Amino acid sequence: MIQDKSPVINGDGEQTRDFISVEDVVRANILALQPNCGSGVFNIGTEKETSINDLTRQLLKACCRSIEIQYGPARKGEQRKSAIRYRKFFETVGWEPTRTLEEGLVETYLYFSAAGI
């Protein structure tokens, strides 16, 4: 998108994922290293589903681009919906995500744009 190339979405784009910022994941990992965290298996996510279509539209907005979206064949066996519950980690150490998807996408765009990628 930075190079004005059309993004290609596999399938109809209505498959969903739980997108989380790297900053939130790093903060969760740092908290997991603290002695009061105990032990266990914890999921780190936002509990929010975002469709690939919505993600692509938000990326285009972050890039200030008006590019046509292309659609390709669906990936065989691809999961249709995904969201991650973080409640166990919240109850253990009080962690919850703080960055919005929009904030993360703008930061990602600015990083890659500045790097010339």
DAVENUR-V606420 format. One record per pair of residues at least 4 apart in sequence whose C-alpha atoms are under 7 Angstrom apart, sorted by sequence separation. I is the first residue (numbers start at 0). J is the second residue. D is the distance in whole Angstrom. If there is no record, write none. Layout:
# DAVENUR-V606420
i=I j=J d=D
i=I j=J d=D
This chain:
# DAVENUR-V606420
i=0 j=4 d=5
i=8 j=12 d=6
i=19 j=23 d=7
i=20 j=24 d=7
i=21 j=25 d=6
i=22 j=26 d=6
i=23 j=27 d=6
i=24 j=28 d=6
i=25 j=29 d=6
i=26 j=30 d=6
i=27 j=31 d=6
i=28 j=32 d=6
i=49 j=53 d=6
i=50 j=54 d=6
i=51 j=55 d=6
i=52 j=56 d=6
i=53 j=57 d=6
i=54 j=58 d=6
i=55 j=59 d=6
i=56 j=60 d=6
i=57 j=61 d=6
i=58 j=62 d=6
i=59 j=63 d=6
i=60 j=64 d=6
i=85 j=89 d=6
i=86 j=90 d=6
i=87 j=91 d=6
i=88 j=92 d=6
i=89 j=93 d=4
i=98 j=102 d=6
i=99 j=103 d=6
i=100 j=104 d=6
i=101 j=105 d=6
i=102 j=106 d=6
i=103 j=107 d=6
i=104 j=108 d=6
i=105 j=109 d=6
i=106 j=110 d=6
i=107 j=111 d=6
i=108 j=112 d=6
i=109 j=113 d=6
i=110 j=114 d=6
i=111 j=115 d=6
i=112 j=116 d=6
i=0 j=5 d=6
i=31 j=36 d=6
i=49 j=54 d=7
i=59 j=64 d=5
i=88 j=93 d=7
i=89 j=94 d=5
i=98 j=103 d=7
i=111 j=116 d=5
i=0 j=6 d=7
i=59 j=65 d=7
i=88 j=94 d=6
i=89 j=95 d=6
i=24 j=43 d=7
i=19 j=44 d=6
i=19 j=45 d=6
i=17 j=44 d=6
i=17 j=45 d=6
i=17 j=46 d=7
i=17 j=47 d=6
i=17 j=48 d=5
i=16 j=48 d=5
i=17 j=49 d=6
i=15 j=48 d=5
i=16 j=49 d=6
i=48 j=81 d=6
i=15 j=49 d=5
i=16 j=50 d=6
i=48 j=82 d=5
i=15 j=50 d=4
i=47 j=82 d=6
i=14 j=50 d=5
i=15 j=51 d=6
i=46 j=82 d=5
i=13 j=50 d=5
i=14 j=51 d=6
i=46 j=83 d=5
i=12 j=50 d=6
i=13 j=51 d=6
i=45 j=83 d=6
i=46 j=84 d=5
i=12 j=51 d=5
i=13 j=52 d=6
i=44 j=83 d=5
i=45 j=84 d=7
i=12 j=52 d=5
i=43 j=83 d=7
i=44 j=84 d=6
i=45 j=85 d=7
i=42 j=83 d=7
i=44 j=85 d=6
i=42 j=84 d=6
i=43 j=85 d=5
i=42 j=85 d=5
i=61 j=104 d=7
i=57 j=101 d=7
i=61 j=105 d=5
i=41 j=87 d=7
i=58 j=104 d=6
i=62 j=108 d=6
i=41 j=88 d=6
i=61 j=108 d=7
i=45 j=96 d=6
i=36 j=91 d=6
i=36 j=92 d=6
i=10 j=70 d=6
i=1 j=62 d=7
i=5 j=66 d=6
i=7 j=68 d=6
i=8 j=69 d=6
i=9 j=70 d=6
i=10 j=71 d=6
i=5 j=67 d=6
i=6 j=68 d=5
i=7 j=69 d=5
i=8 j=70 d=5
i=9 j=71 d=5
i=10 j=72 d=5
i=3 j=66 d=7
i=5 j=68 d=6
i=6 j=69 d=6
i=7 j=70 d=5
i=8 j=71 d=6
i=9 j=72 d=5
i=10 j=73 d=4
i=5 j=69 d=6
i=7 j=71 d=6
i=9 j=73 d=5
i=10 j=74 d=7
i=15 j=79 d=6
i=16 j=80 d=6
i=17 j=81 d=6
i=9 j=74 d=6
i=14 j=79 d=5
i=15 j=80 d=5
i=16 j=81 d=5
i=17 j=82 d=5
i=14 j=80 d=6
i=15 j=81 d=6
i=16 j=82 d=6
i=17 j=83 d=6
i=27 j=94 d=7
i=23 j=96 d=6
i=23 j=97 d=7
i=23 j=98 d=7
i=20 j=98 d=6
i=19 j=100 d=7
i=18 j=100 d=7
i=20 j=103 d=6
i=1 j=112 d=7
